[in-house]
Amino acid sequence: MPRTIYVTCPLCGGMLEVHAETGKVVRRFPKRESGESGDTLTDALKDIREGAARREEKFREAQEKERDKIDRLETAFREKRKEVEESGDTSRPLRPIDME
C-alpha cells in the first residue's frame, strides 16, 4: 500500500498529495476560497441556509405554476362543457373500440 503525505503548496496555497517514497505529486487540491467571514464552517452554514431559502422559493414558484395550470384546465373544461350544452348534442363521443 503506497504511503502518501499531504503538503500545502507554497505557490498556490492548495493541498498536494505526495507519494512518500518517490516524492511525486499524486493529486492536487485547489485552494479553498474563504468567504466573507474567513471561517469556512460559518460560510458553509450560511450557504446551507441560503440554499434552503432558494429551494423554498422554487417550491413556491412550482406550486403557483400548478395552480395556474389547474385554473386554465378548469376554465377550458367549463367552456367546452358550455359549448356542448348549448349545441344540444347529448350523444356520446366515439371510442376507439367502437371504430373496429
Backbone as JSON, one array per atom type, in Angstrom:
{
  "sequence": "MPRTIYVTCPLCGGMLEVHAETGKVVRRFPKRESGESGDTLTDALKDIREGAARREEKFREAQEKERDKIDRLETAFREKRKEVEESGDTSRPLRPIDME",
  "N": [[0.85, -1.17, 0.0], [0.77, 2.08, -1.02], [2.29, 4.84, 0.58], [1.15, 8.02, 1.37], [1.61, 11.55, 1.69], [0.36, 14.69, 2.79], [0.75, 17.95, 1.68], [0.99, 21.47, 1.94], [0.86, 23.59, -0.79], [3.45, 25.81, -1.56], [3.26, 27.81, -3.47], [0.61, 28.16, -4.59], [-1.04, 27.72, -2.44], [-2.72, 25.61, -2.26], [-3.59, 22.12, -1.61], [-1.4, 19.37, -1.73], [-1.12, 15.99, -2.64], [1.3, 13.77, -1.96], [3.41, 11.15, -3.02], [5.1, 9.29, -0.7], [7.46, 7.75, -0.94], [8.49, 8.12, -3.56], [8.29, 10.83, -4.01], [6.7, 12.05, -5.86], [3.99, 14.03, -7.07], [0.76, 13.09, -6.46], [-1.95, 13.89, -6.42], [-3.67, 17.03, -6.82], [-5.17, 19.5, -4.92], [-7.31, 22.19, -5.16], [-6.93, 25.5, -3.76], [-8.99, 26.32, -1.11], [-11.38, 28.75, -1.21], [-11.92, 31.21, 1.09], [-14.8, 32.63, 2.46], [-16.69, 35.62, 3.09], [-16.46, 35.85, 5.87], [-14.14, 34.53, 6.48], [-14.05, 32.19, 7.82], [-14.45, 28.89, 7.17], [-16.39, 27.07, 8.08], [-18.46, 28.68, 9.08], [-19.13, 29.96, 6.7], [-19.99, 27.75, 5.22], [-22.29, 26.97, 6.66], [-23.84, 29.25, 6.24], [-24.2, 29.06, 3.46], [-25.76, 26.75, 3.39], [-28.1, 27.58, 4.68], [-28.93, 29.62, 2.93], [-29.32, 28.07, 0.68], [-31.51, 26.55, 1.47], [-33.44, 28.52, 1.57], [-33.54, 29.23, -1.13], [-34.45, 26.82, -2.25], [-36.99, 26.69, -1.07], [-38.21, 28.93, -2.23], [-38.23, 28.18, -4.94], [-39.94, 26.01, -4.73], [-42.32, 27.27, -3.98], [-42.77, 28.75, -6.33], [-43.18, 26.66, -8.15], [-45.52, 25.57, -7.08], [-47.3, 27.68, -7.54], [-47.28, 27.74, -10.34], [-48.51, 25.28, -10.86], [-51.04, 25.74, -9.75], [-51.94, 27.74, -11.5], [-51.99, 26.29, -13.86], [-53.95, 24.36, -13.29], [-56.16, 26.05, -12.98], [-56.37, 27.08, -15.61], [-56.97, 24.71, -17.02], [-59.42, 23.98, -15.81], [-60.99, 26.15, -16.58], [-60.97, 25.86, -19.38], [-62.28, 23.4, -19.55], [-64.82, 24.07, -18.5], [-65.68, 25.89, -20.48], [-65.81, 24.23, -22.79], [-67.71, 22.42, -21.91], [-69.92, 24.11, -21.67], [-70.24, 24.8, -24.38], [-71.01, 22.31, -25.44], [-73.41, 21.88, -24.05], [-74.93, 24.03, -25.03], [-75.09, 23.36, -27.72], [-76.74, 21.21, -27.73], [-76.21, 18.6, -28.24], [-76.39, 15.4, -27.16], [-75.27, 12.96, -27.52], [-72.92, 10.32, -27.06], [-69.35, 10.58, -27.43], [-67.41, 8.93, -30.01], [-65.65, 5.99, -29.24], [-62.39, 4.59, -29.48], [-62.57, 1.78, -29.57], [-65.1, 1.37, -30.56], [-64.82, 1.87, -33.22], [-63.84, -0.32, -34.56]],
  "CA": [[0.0, 0.0, 0.0], [1.64, 3.26, -1.08], [2.09, 5.82, 1.64], [1.11, 9.39, 0.85], [1.57, 12.63, 2.66], [-0.31, 15.88, 2.3], [1.59, 19.12, 1.87], [0.43, 22.71, 1.41], [1.69, 24.13, -1.86], [3.92, 27.14, -1.2], [2.95, 28.77, -4.52], [-0.82, 28.47, -4.75], [-1.76, 27.57, -1.18], [-3.57, 24.43, -2.33], [-3.08, 20.94, -0.93], [-0.8, 18.38, -2.63], [-0.96, 14.63, -2.12], [2.62, 13.38, -2.47], [3.82, 9.78, -2.72], [6.19, 9.47, 0.24], [8.68, 7.07, -1.36], [9.05, 8.67, -4.8], [8.25, 12.28, -3.99], [5.86, 12.53, -6.96], [2.68, 14.56, -6.7], [-0.3, 12.18, -6.89], [-3.14, 14.71, -6.69], [-3.64, 18.43, -6.4], [-6.44, 20.02, -4.45], [-7.24, 23.65, -5.24], [-7.07, 26.23, -2.51], [-10.37, 26.66, -0.78], [-11.58, 30.18, -1.03], [-12.72, 31.53, 2.27], [-15.83, 33.63, 2.15], [-16.63, 36.94, 3.71], [-16.07, 35.81, 7.27], [-12.84, 33.9, 6.61], [-14.24, 30.92, 8.5], [-15.13, 28.01, 6.2], [-17.58, 26.47, 8.69], [-19.51, 29.71, 9.08], [-19.55, 30.15, 5.31], [-20.75, 26.57, 4.82], [-23.62, 27.07, 7.28], [-24.56, 30.31, 5.54], [-24.6, 28.5, 2.17], [-26.85, 25.8, 3.62], [-29.32, 28.36, 4.97], [-29.34, 30.28, 1.69], [-29.82, 27.01, -0.19], [-32.85, 26.2, 1.93], [-34.33, 29.61, 1.15], [-33.71, 29.11, -2.59], [-35.33, 25.68, -2.52], [-38.35, 27.08, -0.66], [-38.72, 29.86, -3.24], [-38.53, 27.39, -6.14], [-41.12, 25.21, -4.43], [-43.48, 28.17, -4.07], [-42.99, 29.05, -7.75], [-43.76, 25.47, -8.76], [-46.9, 25.48, -6.62], [-48.07, 28.71, -8.24], [-47.44, 27.28, -11.72], [-49.51, 24.21, -10.86], [-52.35, 26.36, -9.54], [-52.31, 28.4, -12.76], [-52.28, 25.23, -14.82], [-55.24, 23.78, -12.92], [-57.17, 27.06, -13.3], [-56.54, 27.1, -17.07], [-57.67, 23.49, -17.43], [-60.81, 24.06, -15.37], [-61.66, 27.14, -17.44], [-61.16, 25.23, -20.69], [-63.3, 22.37, -19.39], [-66.12, 24.74, -18.37], [-66.05, 26.43, -21.78], [-66.22, 23.13, -23.67], [-68.97, 21.88, -21.39], [-70.95, 25.07, -22.03], [-70.46, 24.64, -25.82], [-71.76, 21.07, -25.66], [-74.77, 22.08, -23.56], [-75.61, 24.94, -25.94], [-75.33, 22.72, -29.02], [-77.83, 20.25, -27.54], [-75.75, 17.26, -28.61], [-76.31, 14.56, -25.97], [-74.69, 11.66, -27.87], [-71.57, 10.07, -26.54], [-68.33, 10.57, -28.47], [-66.97, 7.62, -30.4], [-64.47, 5.47, -28.6], [-61.58, 3.84, -30.46], [-63.03, 0.39, -29.67], [-66.33, 1.37, -31.36], [-64.49, 2.05, -34.63], [-63.39, -1.59, -35.15]],
  "C": [[0.9, 1.24, 0.0], [1.27, 4.27, 0.0], [2.12, 7.21, 1.02], [1.11, 10.37, 2.0], [0.91, 13.83, 2.0], [0.5, 17.11, 2.68], [0.85, 20.33, 1.3], [1.41, 23.27, 0.38], [2.13, 25.54, -1.49], [3.56, 28.21, -2.23], [1.48, 29.17, -4.53], [-1.61, 28.36, -3.45], [-2.69, 26.38, -1.17], [-2.91, 23.27, -1.6], [-2.56, 19.97, -1.99], [-0.75, 17.04, -1.92], [0.31, 14.09, -2.77], [2.91, 11.95, -2.05], [5.09, 9.87, -1.89], [7.5, 8.86, -0.25], [9.32, 7.73, -2.58], [9.1, 10.18, -4.8], [7.4, 12.88, -5.1], [4.5, 13.0, -6.43], [1.62, 13.64, -7.29], [-1.55, 12.96, -7.28], [-2.91, 16.12, -6.2], [-5.05, 18.84, -6.02], [-6.36, 21.54, -4.5], [-7.44, 24.29, -3.87], [-8.53, 26.57, -2.29], [-10.45, 28.14, -0.52], [-12.42, 30.42, 0.21], [-13.65, 32.66, 1.91], [-15.6, 34.93, 2.88], [-16.08, 36.89, 5.13], [-14.67, 35.24, 7.46], [-12.9, 32.56, 7.29], [-15.04, 30.0, 7.58], [-16.38, 27.38, 6.79], [-18.74, 27.46, 8.71], [-20.04, 29.94, 7.68], [-20.39, 28.97, 4.82], [-22.16, 26.61, 5.4], [-24.47, 28.14, 6.6], [-25.06, 29.81, 4.18], [-25.77, 27.53, 2.32], [-28.15, 26.54, 3.87], [-29.84, 29.05, 3.71], [-29.91, 29.26, 0.7], [-31.24, 26.61, 0.18], [-33.85, 27.27, 1.49], [-34.58, 29.54, -0.36], [-34.64, 27.96, -2.94], [-36.78, 26.0, -2.17], [-38.98, 27.99, -1.71], [-39.08, 29.1, -4.52], [-39.77, 26.53, -5.93], [-42.38, 26.06, -4.53], [-43.81, 28.51, -5.52], [-43.64, 27.87, -8.45], [-45.22, 25.29, -8.34], [-47.78, 26.47, -7.37], [-48.3, 28.31, -9.7], [-48.52, 26.21, -11.81], [-50.91, 24.77, -10.65], [-52.84, 27.04, -10.82], [-52.72, 27.37, -13.8], [-53.66, 24.62, -14.55], [-56.36, 24.76, -13.26], [-57.43, 27.11, -14.8], [-57.32, 25.88, -17.56], [-59.14, 23.51, -17.02], [-61.6, 25.04, -16.23], [-61.95, 26.54, -18.81], [-62.26, 24.17, -20.62], [-64.68, 22.99, -19.29], [-66.6, 25.3, -19.71], [-66.53, 25.34, -22.73], [-67.55, 22.53, -23.21], [-70.14, 22.79, -21.78], [-71.27, 24.97, -23.52], [-71.32, 23.41, -26.11], [-73.21, 21.24, -25.2], [-75.57, 22.99, -24.48], [-75.93, 24.29, -27.28], [-76.46, 21.7, -28.92], [-77.43, 18.83, -27.91], [-75.57, 16.44, -27.34], [-75.71, 13.2, -26.27], [-73.28, 11.54, -27.31], [-70.56, 10.13, -27.69], [-67.92, 9.15, -28.81], [-65.7, 7.24, -29.66], [-63.66, 4.7, -29.64], [-62.06, 2.41, -30.63], [-64.31, 0.29, -30.5], [-66.02, 1.44, -32.84], [-64.06, 0.76, -35.3], [-64.49, -2.32, -35.84]]
}
